[in-house]
Amino acid sequence: MNYIYNISNHPKRSEIEKRLEIIKFFDKFGQEATKQAFNKSRSTIFLWKQKIKQSGGKLSSLSPASKAPRTRAKRVQTEETIQFIKNYRLIHPGSDKVTIKPLLDNYCTKIGITTLSESTIGRVIRTLKDKGQIPDYYIRTTINGKTGKLLFRKIGKHKIKKMRSKGYCPKNPGDLVQIDAISFFKNGIKRYCLCALDVTSRFAFAYLYNTLSSTSAKNFVERLEEVAPFGIRAIQTDNGSEFHKYFDKYLKERNIIHYWNYPKYPKGNAFIERFNGVIQRQYIGWHIGEIDDTDTFNKGLMQYLIWYNTEKVHRGIGKQPPLRYIINTFMSSQKSNMLWTVTFP
């Protein structure tokens, strides 16, 4: 048979040529060889040949047909349900499908119509946004000052590429310091305690703040650097807002690596999470009445930390206090920059 080569710009040209190659192979070597070489049955190849013959030799007839279903499921949305979702979103912008679902169920029950699933509600919201019938938070409308033309600009969520410490094994003090924040109430007063723990040496530091912000977190790291008997090379935090902006900027300026823990994964910050519990049981819980005066609280907290770092033994470092462990293991010929090491026994 003579073929009409009409597939020069065909979007499925490679697949058509492959089928033509199989047909020629079949004609030359037979059914068994074709089955072994291409895993195509005799009936399939005969079907391809029939398509070519019926088209008058046009190779485009070998194009794979669409595998989409011939009949698609139709949406069960009604004007009432769509209007309800539209009105609710206009009154409560940003409400998602989970929020709308129970309210829509009650509405549909009252008027005797079929309700919608959560996924269908989500699709309705998306359609209403695309049609401009409900506001989209991520679309900003502006007017060109020169032309007066209305402009629509879509803004995306600013994603930060976060470095993880997976597989990283700190060997020396300062290789990895975990930082976290504790919040607590007393008599209508809320305070925040930022805590830090060096994974290798168990050296700890903490400080109380009136507010929790990236400025507070930056100040905390500055204080930590002043008292730590080692240089800090990497810090790991959770994904709280206080560890962004000024905090993250300061770490970059100091060439300190900032590792981020995985969301909802406290096990990744296990050392500092344990210290949070210890400091609450051993100090904060006993001095909660002093949190209205942060200066007084922090003075007492420093005395606790001196005891924690110079006297309290830790099983994880051979039943030694952190500073004794650092001096014996890493700093035998160096001096600490901490004033409180003068009190070391």
Secondary structure as the mmCIF struct_conf table of DSSP 4:
data_model
#
loop_
_struct_conf.conf_type_id
_struct_conf.id
_struct_conf.beg_label_comp_id
_struct_conf.beg_label_asym_id
_struct_conf.beg_label_seq_id
_struct_conf.end_label_comp_id
_struct_conf.end_label_asym_id
_struct_conf.end_label_seq_id
STRN STRN1 ILE A 4 ILE A 4
TURN_TY1_P TURN_TY1_P1 SER A 8 ASN A 9
TURN_TY1_P TURN_TY1_P2 PRO A 11 LYS A 12
HELX_RH_AL_P HELX_RH_AL_P1 ARG A 13 PHE A 29
HELX_RH_AL_P HELX_RH_AL_P2 GLN A 31 PHE A 38
HELX_RH_AL_P HELX_RH_AL_P3 ARG A 42 GLN A 54
TURN_TY1_P TURN_TY1_P3 SER A 55 GLY A 56
BEND BEND1 GLY A 57 GLY A 57
STRN STRN2 LYS A 58 LYS A 58
HELX_RH_3T_P HELX_RH_3T_P1 LEU A 59 LEU A 62
BEND BEND2 SER A 63 SER A 63
HELX_LH_PP_P HELX_LH_PP_P1 PRO A 64 SER A 66
BEND BEND3 ALA A 68 ALA A 68
BEND BEND4 ARG A 70 THR A 71
HELX_LH_PP_P HELX_LH_PP_P2 ARG A 72 ARG A 75
HELX_RH_AL_P HELX_RH_AL_P4 GLU A 79 ILE A 91
BEND BEND5 HIS A 92 HIS A 92
TURN_TY1_P TURN_TY1_P4 PRO A 93 GLY A 94
HELX_RH_AL_P HELX_RH_AL_P5 LYS A 97 ILE A 111
TURN_TY1_P TURN_TY1_P5 GLY A 112 GLY A 112
HELX_RH_AL_P HELX_RH_AL_P6 GLU A 118 ASP A 130
TURN_TY1_P TURN_TY1_P6 LYS A 131 GLY A 132
BEND BEND6 GLN A 133 ILE A 134
TURN_TY1_P TURN_TY1_P7 TYR A 137 TYR A 138
STRN STRN3 ILE A 139 ILE A 143
TURN_TY1_P TURN_TY1_P8 GLY A 145 THR A 147
STRN STRN4 LEU A 150 LYS A 154
STRN STRN5 MET A 163 MET A 163
TURN_TY1_P TURN_TY1_P9 LYS A 166 GLY A 167
BEND BEND7 ASN A 172 ASN A 172
TURN_TY1_P TURN_TY1_P10 PRO A 173 GLY A 174
BEND BEND8 ASP A 175 ASP A 175
STRN STRN6 VAL A 177 LYS A 186
TURN_TY1_P TURN_TY1_P11 ASN A 187 GLY A 188
STRN STRN7 ILE A 189 ASP A 198
TURN_TY1_P TURN_TY1_P12 VAL A 199 SER A 201
STRN STRN8 ALA A 204 TYR A 209
BEND BEND9 ASN A 210 THR A 211
BEND BEND10 SER A 213 SER A 213
HELX_RH_AL_P HELX_RH_AL_P7 SER A 214 VAL A 227
BEND BEND11 PRO A 229 PHE A 230
STRN STRN9 ALA A 234 THR A 237
BEND BEND12 ASN A 239 ASN A 239
HELX_RH_3T_P HELX_RH_3T_P2 SER A 241 PHE A 243
BEND BEND13 HIS A 244 HIS A 244
HELX_RH_AL_P HELX_RH_AL_P8 LYS A 245 GLU A 253
TURN_TY1_P TURN_TY1_P13 ARG A 254 ASN A 255
STRN STRN10 ILE A 257 TRP A 260
HELX_LH_PP_P HELX_LH_PP_P3 ASN A 261 TYR A 262
TURN_TY1_P TURN_TY1_P14 PRO A 263 LYS A 264
HELX_RH_3T_P HELX_RH_3T_P3 PRO A 266 ASN A 269
HELX_RH_AL_P HELX_RH_AL_P9 ALA A 270 GLN A 282
TURN_TY1_P TURN_TY1_P15 TYR A 283 TYR A 283
HELX_RH_3T_P HELX_RH_3T_P4 ILE A 284 TRP A 286
BEND BEND14 HIS A 287 HIS A 287
HELX_RH_3T_P HELX_RH_3T_P5 ILE A 288 GLU A 290
TURN_TY1_P TURN_TY1_P16 ILE A 291 ASP A 292
BEND BEND15 ASP A 293 ASP A 293
HELX_RH_AL_P HELX_RH_AL_P10 THR A 294 THR A 310
TURN_TY1_P TURN_TY1_P17 GLU A 311 GLU A 311
STRN STRN11 HIS A 314 HIS A 314
HELX_RH_3T_P HELX_RH_3T_P6 ARG A 315 ILE A 317
TURN_TY1_P TURN_TY1_P18 GLY A 318 GLY A 318
BEND BEND16 LYS A 319 LYS A 319
STRN STRN12 GLN A 320 GLN A 320
HELX_RH_AL_P HELX_RH_AL_P11 PRO A 322 THR A 329
TURN_TY1_P TURN_TY1_P19 PHE A 330 PHE A 330
TURN_TY1_P TURN_TY1_P20 SER A 332 SER A 333
HELX_RH_3T_P HELX_RH_3T_P7 LEU A 339 THR A 343
#
